[in-house]
């Protein structure tokens, strides 16, 4: 990836996160939405936006995911106003549960370690 594409990717991550937090007024967005990564097409025409939702329960997460999908055109419009690109990329939001999986694996390792300490 070129240096310019990397700068564009980082700028898009920052701006999309800011738009979701400050500009999207949807009651279905519950909890905290964090943009974890963006995969950008080589011509900047398309972007996969990976995000995590820190909410109380699975129902809240589902509502938040649906709300992001419903507001994708508004997010793209706001992004076009903030970032000067020849073409504002088409956005696709993809839930990223890698943080949750990592926490789960860490907890399992800790539990196994404690169980082994009890045996010794």
Buried (B, 14 or more C-beta within 10 A) or exposed (E): EEEEBEEBBEBBBEBBBBBBEEBBEBEBBBBEBBBBBBEBEEEBEBBBBBBBBBBEEEEBBBBBBEBBEEBBEBBBEBBEEBBEEEEBBEBEBEBBBEEBEEEEEEEEEEEEEEEEEEEE
